[in-house]
Amino acid sequence: MFKKILIANRGEIACRVIKTARKMGIATVAVHSEADQDALFVEMADEAVCIGPAPSKESYLAMDKIIAACKQTGAEAVHPGYGFLSENAEFSRRLEEQGIKFIGPKHYSVAKMGDKIESKKLAIEAGVNTIPGYNDAIAGPDEAVEIAKKIGYPVMIKASAGGGGKGLRVAFNDKEAHEGFASCVNEARNAFGDDRVFIEKYVLEPRHIEIQVLGDSHGNYVYLNERDCSIQRRHQKVIEEAPSPFVDPAMRKAMGEQAVALARAVNYESAGTVEFVVSGATKEFYFLEMNTRLQVEHPVTELITGLDLVEQMIRVAYGEKLPISQADVKIDGWAMECRINAEDPFRGFLPSTGRLVKFQPPAEVDGQVRVDTGVYEGGEISMYYDSMIAKLIVHGANREQAIERMRDALNAFVIRGISSNIPFQAALLQHPRFCSGLFNTGFIAEEYPKGFDASMVPHDDPALLAAVATYARLRYIDRVVQIDGQLAGHGRKVASEWVVVMGDQHYSMSVVRAEGGLEITHKDKTYRIASNWKFGELLFKGTVNGVPICLQIERRGLRYRIAHFGLQVEPMVMTVNAARLLSLMPTKLPPDLSKFLLSPMPGLLREVAVAVGQEVKAGEKLAVIEAMKMENVLRAEQDGKVKAIVAKPGASLSVDEVIVEFE
């Protein structure tokens, strides 16, 4: 077996590979950029080599520097993780030429399947179902429009070397095809160094189903069932699960056999994923692409099969045979993964960067709850790389139990200092359509067409949250009394009647102290709350009427911010007189910012598409900002005339920085 391997990646996946290597007794080398000098994966590795500045092109995409690090440290093999150079045939070939093993498929397999245009032609030859489309690179936006019209809208514009939702757009008309082509080309060039783009038919009501395959150098192949990755936002996966609630045994067998046929056609060695788009109406499936690498969502397959995919990749690269045949592959229970990203769901999922002031993931439980992450409390979330903070994975005996465990785990996942998509993930896990399993890749766009607002998430018992806020208020008063040093006989009198103002609702609460906690009554319902929670702790655990509860709570001035099952509220707990006075106070209106185009995120201003004096119409493109490797087009919300261009292309913008001023 290898004695030392180098991980040509960063963050969560680098930590993941290091864990398996350590289990196998293999030493590890981390390569890192200057921005990642204090990263968790650097600390975990046995050795670390700095390979350049923060931009990926000068570090994680610099082949010469990575090969030099291998020679410097004596690493015998390289695991590429996912993204960066993981599907770069030249990198794989150059390693082989240097006598360094690539822990992945051979360079010829990467070249054939990593190119989406060529892989589709090979899939047709191998007898795999494919989507109608134009399979050659397109020269420009005008040609893209003509091809799209011939295929028939809607169409999907895709970068040939793309992945992870980058370099991909769906167009429903000529204008969207023209603009989508330009964005795909730019994103593909920046992310992959390859700006070729092709077009194919967009399947309506699609489900995204992928088959995990394993192949070795001895001609053995297996498929490890399917993963359902249909819950997506802007073509990026949000929740993945295995198996799929949509796939029946016959479909699983047919898709698996086609996936193996494709892998066999290119002499595939290693773990790989064949992705299919499946019609929700007819169950017809079509080949999308093959990812010649480890997938982000591989843990759900590991939890239902009992296999460590990273270990299998290492063993295959060393020349060992697969330890199982197709008959040995099992489906044990149900697994789900939520991608926890640094983005603000209340601001259109815009990237959120900064320091992790608090990072407290739920406790890992063997066989039930798993957290894969590359960050730590006090660490920095950088604008230079992708937005993933962690992957939260759960396993249950069935889908219902997996959903329940994921809900509980999300309630217990504490992140402060930056925004995360945890409230949105929690809301999805509550949604009846998700729970039914009857969804497709358009689910999020269809159910949240105007964006996400956690206050819109229904809660079975909002008065319960008001009761918990009241409990917290009383605990705060208890704490104040203890540290104030009251004179004997002059103890502070605490009211038993309170009013909780939560949004436009007022909850009258009566409090009685009981053994082990408080009894708080609203109307005809009493909540007996017992907990060892101490004021100031972000995670509230206890029981309400004997039923376990976990939620997050923190004091914010006069308010208590509470997050529970995707709902986030900020109730005020007041005495009866204080609530009466509040109702008499005037409401202050916010300032008018409609005459400014503000940057909604920290990022690099790539383009200003308007000029001073130009008349613009609602929906017209104003600027393009790049953040976390994605292009974000800012459009006019209303008609207007440009008065001034405040920020110039190339500027690094902060949140709410002015870009354009209107008359």
Secondary structure, 3 states (H helix, E strand, C coil): CCCEEEECCCHHHHHHHHHHHHHCCCEEEEEEEHHHCCCHHHHHCCEEEEEECCCHHHCCCCHHHHHHHHHHHCCCEEECCCCCCCCCHHHHHHHHHCCCEECCCCHHHHHHHHCHHHHHHHHHHCCCCECCEECCCCCCHHHHHHHHHHHCCCEEEEEEEEECCEEEEEECCHHHHHHHHHHHHHHHHHHHCCCCEEEEECCCCEEEEEEEEEECCCCCEEEEEEEEEEEEECCEEEEEEECCCCCCHHHHHHHHHHHHHHHHHCCCCEEEEEEEEEECCCCCEEEEEEECCCCCCHHHHHHHHCCCHHHHHHHHHHCCCCCCCHHHCCCCCEEEEEEEECEEHHHCCEECCEECCEEECCCCECCCEEEEECCCCCCEECCCCCCEEEEEEEEECCHHHHHHHHHHHHHCCEEECCCCCHHHHHHHHHCHHHHHCCCCCCHHHHHCCCCCCHHHCCCCCHHHHHHHHHHHHHHHHHHHHHHHCCCCCCCCCCCCEEEEEECCEEEEEEEEEECCEEEEEECCEEEEEEECCCCCCCEEEEEECCEEEEEEEEEECCEEEEEECCEEECCEEEEHHHHHHHCCCCCCCCCCCCCEEECCCCEEEEEECCCCCCEECCCCEEEEEEECCEEEEEECCCCEEEEEECCCCCCEECCCCEEEEEC
